[in-house]
Amino acid sequence: MITTEKKSAAIKSAQTHKNDTGGASAQVAVLTERIKEITEHLQANKHDFMARRGLLQMVGRRRRLLRYIAKRDSQAYLDLIKKLGIRR
């Protein structure tokens, strides 16, 4: 489970303005943190198939949000994936 501090730090790093807590870029940042944690969990627990399914769902949701950001503003998309360390 992602801690409140990690979640708020992820949101703060991807905000477009001061009160942005649910924008697409903030959602992508939070999903990235959750994906990192579940990936570490799965490296230790290889047979946890429900966690694997949840991970695949989160990756798909993040991909859709990134596609939305890329359509709206390609430079913001490139900046976001560079900041979060996501492959294209």
Helices and strands as residue ranges (DSSP letters): H 4-14, H 24-44, H 49-72, H 74-84
